Amino acid sequence: MKAGLIIAAALFALPIAGGARADAPERLTLVFAGDTGFNGPSAAVSPHGGFKRGKLVRVEETVTKVAPLLRGDFVFANLETVVTARNDIPARAKMFVFRTHPAHVRALAASGINVFPAANNHAMDFGGVGAGETLRALQTMPEVLAAPGLGETREEAMRPHVFDLRGARVAISAIGNGGGGLPAREGNAGMLREDRDFGAVAARLAAEAADIRILSVHYGPEFEPKAGAADKARFRAALPQGAAIIAGHHHHVARGIELDGEKLILYGLGNFLHLGTQDMRRFDICRDFGLLARVGLVRRGEKYKVETVEAVPLTMMHIAPEPMRGEAGRLRVDVLNHLGTRLGEKGLRFAPQADGSGLWCVGDATDERCAGWRAPEASAREAEIAAACGKNVRRGSL
């Protein structure tokens, strides 16, 4: 997995279920973080902590530097692990398998994360039994608003998780890759696959009455920062069906962001906090950070709109994520801008901020941070960035 970047988005219109309620909040903050799990590969689970190369670490020790970034109404992290207190479930024959004790997911929830999409290539590491453990564990956590993507039937795995967010109705679905031929079916917990079920899941989400619709997708080749043409086409085509935000992950590296009309596509969030991943600082400037997205929505009449997008690069996601500050952060914002430019006129470009983050504002934004906002100039290191992002880098699946 990869280091992280933070993004806050605001002022594009989100589909509303016949109009927002009169008591719906004027503003909402949605936070998106990437791949998350709290144990090393094949490590036994313990309620006392997760293992990083044999050393026991606690969630509370690892989230200190990102805690302020996890303040929001909706805080999302891709849960890339089985959740279980058991060490007796046989693992599938894979190079890397992950399991996290429920106590540590509860600790992550206590840090602010309240949405855990669970469909990805590690959801089935311990087969249907492990997926069932994950389902039951997440269902017992009242602080978790939604954990879509798994089910004991195909319908359950496809069904959006719907909840009230301070008066706004939110629907979220999740779909992943992998699964090892263990689909969700009667009597066998599992998930749906993005390569064959994407259209069905997107259509089911579009049919759900909601003010805000979100689709979590675990997809694509690892270590590749550029979104492929086929993925861009299907994500853009899915949006008119009802998804207002598509949040992509799996690549271990950050990808570009685009605003397609009034809908946001986060093509890749990279890593957030996963003890089973490598230190991404060994890679080039296009791959050594991840992305965390803070999306600020404002209600305009009966619709929510995205007003600003803030992007903050993260490092140290393999043990204790922290924002990349100063010039280091600015350079990674320039990388994100390069990737956004490759998406065409819809790609977002962020104005670097003094703290190392990036900020994008829609033209009529009323957020005070947007006063005087201007699109950034081209980076002086554009040639270096383009060369790094153009490399072909491959590693074993994590």
N, C-alpha and C positions, 0 to 999 in steps of 0.2 A: 504494500500500500504506500501512499504518498503523503507528503507534508500537506498542510492545509491552507486554505485561503478563505476569507470571510466575505460574504456578500449581503448587502441589504438592498432590497428592491422595492420600488414604490411607483405608483401612478399608471398602471395599465388596468383596463376594466376586466373584472372577473365576472363570470356568469352568475346571475343571482336567481334564486328560486322564486320568481314572481315578484322580486323586489325585497330589499332588506327590511327586517322588522324595524318598527319605529324606535325600539329601544336598543337596536344594534349599535355597537360602539363606533365612534367617529373614526378611530384609528386602531389598527391592529399591527403587531409586529410578528412576522413569521421568520423563523431561523432554520436554516438548512445546513447540516453537517454530514460528512461522508462516512466511510466505513468504520464501524465500531465493534469492538469485542474486547473482553477483559480476561484473556488467558493466552498462553503460548500454544504452539502447535502440539497436539496430542497430550497436553498437560492434564493431569487430574484436576477436578474442581475442588475448591475449598471455600467454606464460608468466610475464612479469614483474609482472603485476598486472591488476586490472580498471580500467575507465575510468568515472569519474564526471564528466560534463560536460567531457571532454577531459583530465582530470587522472588520472594513474596512481596507484592506491592498492593496498596489499597487505592480505591478510586479517589478517596478524599485527597490523597497525595498527588494525584495526577491531573486534576482538573482546576487547580488553584489559579493558574495563569489565564485560563479561558473562561472562568466562571462569569465575569461581567458580560461576556459575549453570549451567554446562554440565557440571558434575561429576555423573555418574550412571551407572547400569548401562546404561540405554537412553536415548539422547538423539536426539530426532526433530526434523527441520526439513523443511518442504515445499520441495522443490527445484524452483523455478519458473523453469526455464531449460533450454535444450539444453546438453549437456556435450560439447564438441568442441575439438580443437586446429586445426580447419580453418576457413579464411575463404573457401573457394571454393564452399560449398554455397548454392544459391539460397534466399533467404528467401521465405516465403509472403507474399502481399499483405495485410499487416496494419499497423495504425498503430504497434504496438509489437512488436518481436521481440527475443528475448534469447538469448544464447549465452555460456557461461562456459568458460574453459579448464580442463581436468581438473586442472591443478596447483593451482587455487584450491579445488576441491572436496576435494582431498587435504589442503589446508591447513585447511579447515573441519573435516575429520575429525580432523586433529591437534589442533584446539582442543577436541575432545570429542564432536562430533556423529558418531553412528555408524549412524543410520537416516535414509535419504533417500527418502521416497515421491516418485515422479516423475510421477504422473498429474495434470495440470492444464492450463489453457488456454494454456500456453506450451510444453508438451512437444512440440508438433508445429509450432513456429515455422519450422523448416527441413525440414518434411515428413518422410516416412518415412526418408529418409537421415539426417536429424538425429536422429530418435528412435533409429535404429540406433546412431549414434555415442554417444548417451547410455547406451544399454544396455551397449555394449562397454566404455566408459570405467568405468562403475560396477562392472562385473564384474572389473576388474583391480585393484580397491582392496581388499586384504584387511582393512583396518581398518573397512570398511563392513559392518555385520552384515546389512543388508537394504536393498533399493531397489525396492520393489514398484510395480506400476502400468503398466509398459510390457512389451511382448512382441512377438515376430515372428509369433505366432499368437494367436488369441483365447484359447485355453487358457492360453498362457504369460502373457498380460496379466492373466488372471483368477486365476491360481494364487497362493495366499498364499506369502509368503516365510517360511520356518520356520527357527528357529535356537535354539541352546542358550544360555541366559543364566544362567551360573553354576549350572547344574543345573535351571533352569526352562525349559520348552519354550514359546517365544513364536511366534505366527503373526500376520502382519500383511499386509493387503491394502490396495490403494489404487485409487481411481477418481476421475475428474475431469470437468470440463466442457470445452466447446470441442472441439478436435481437428480442426475444419475439414473434417469428412466424411472423415477419413483413419483409419478404425478399424484395429485390429490384425487382420491376416489373413495367410494364408500368403504369404511373400515381401515383406511390407510391415510394418515395425515400426510399432506404434501403441499405442493405449490404448482402454479401454472408457469409456463415457460414463455419468455419474451419472443422467442423465435417462431412460435406457432400460435400463441394465444394473445398476442398484443392487441390485435383488432377487437377481439371479443371483450377483453378487459377494459379497453378504452371506451367501447360503446356502452358497456354496463355502467361505467362511471358517468358517462355523458347523460345517461337516462335518469340518474339520481338527482332529485330536487335538492339543490344546495346553493348557497351564496358563493362558496369558494370550493373549487374542485382541484385536487392535487393527484398526480400520478407519479409514483416512485418506480423507476426502471433500473434494474441491475443488468448491464449489457456491455457488449463491445470488447475489443481487444485490450489487454492490459498494457500499460506504459505508453499508450498512444494518445497524445494530447489533442489530436485533430479529429473532429467528428466526421464519420464517413457519410458519403452522399446518401446511401440507402437509409441510414438512421435519421439524418436530417429530414429526408422526405417523409418518412412515416411519422416522425414527431410533429412536423408541421401539419400534416394531414389530420392527425388525431385531434389537434386543438379545436377545430370547429365542432367536433363531436361533444365537446363539453369540458375537457381538461383545461384548466386555467394556468396551472403551473406543472411542468414536467421536471422532475428532479432526477438526474441520471448519476450513476456511480458504478464502480467496479474497476476502473482503469488504474487506480492508485495514484493518478495524477490529475491535476485540474484541467478542465477544458473551458472553452469559451461559453459566453452567455449571449442569448439573443432575445429581443422583444419582437414577437411575431404579431403584428397588429397590437392587440391589447393583452397578449398572453406571453408568459415568460418561459423560456427553456434554459435550464441549467444543464448543459451537456455533460458535465462531469465535476463532481465535488472532491474527488481525491479521497485521501484518508483523513480521519479525524482522530480517533484514539483506539488503537488496536495493538495489544501486546504481542500478537502473532505476526506482526509485520516487521520489515526491515527498516533501518535508518535511511530515509530517503536523501539525506544530505550527501550521500556518495554520488548522486546523479547530477546531471547538468541543470542549468537554470530553468529549463522548461519542465523539469520533472521533479525538482527537489522541494516542492511545496504542495499543499492541498488547499481546499477552498471551503470556507464556511460562509453561508449566505444569510444575511439578515434582510428580510423583505418587509418594508413598511407599506401598509395599505391604508388608503384614506377613503372614506365613504363620500361619494358624490351622488346625491339623490338616492336612487335605489340600487346603485352599483358601487362595489369596491374597485378602486383603481390603485395601481402601483405608482408611487410618487418618486421614490429614490431607490437606487441600488448601490449599496456600499460593499466593497470587496476588500477583505483583509486576508493576506497570506498567513499560513500557519507553518510551523516547523515542529519537529520532535513528536510527531504523531505516533511513533512506535512506543512511546513511554509516557510522555507528559506534554501535550500540545501547548504551544504558546504562539502568540502573534509574531510575525516577522516585522521588526520595527525599522524606522528610518530608511536609509538608502536600500537596504536589503529588501524591505517590503515594497518600496517604490519600484525596484527592478522587476519584481514578480507581478506587480500591477501592470507594468509595461508588457510583460509576457502575456498576461490575460488580454490586454488590448490587442496584441498581435493576433491572438487566437480569435478574438472577436471580429477583427478586420477580415479574417479569412471566411467568416460567416456571411459576408456581404453587408449591405446597408442595414440589415436587421441586427447585426452584431453590436453589442454594447462596448463602449470605451469609457474607461474610468479616469477621472481626474485624480492624480495622486495627492494624498493628504499628508500632513506633517507627521502623523503617527505611523505611517507606512501602509495605511489602508488606501482604497480607492473609492471614489464616489461618482455615481451617475445620477442625474436628475432629469425628470421630464420637464418639458418647457414651461408648464404652468404650475410647477411645484410650489407649495406654500411652506414646506419644511424650511425652518430657519437655516439649516445647513446649506441650502441650495441658493442662498442669496449670492448673486454674482457668479454662479457656477458656469464654467465654460468647458467645452470638450477639450481633451488634452492634445498637446502637440505630439508629433512623432518622436519616438525615443531616439536618443543619440546612439543607442546600442542596438538598433533594429536589426542590423546585419548579423550581429552575434546571436540575437534572440532567434531570428529566422533559421540560422544554421543549427542551433540546438534543437529547436522544435522539429526540424526536418530529419533528424537522426532516426534510424530504425533500431529501437531498443526492445528487447524481449527478455522476460524472465519467467520462471515457473509460476504457475497459478497459486495465488494466496487468497 
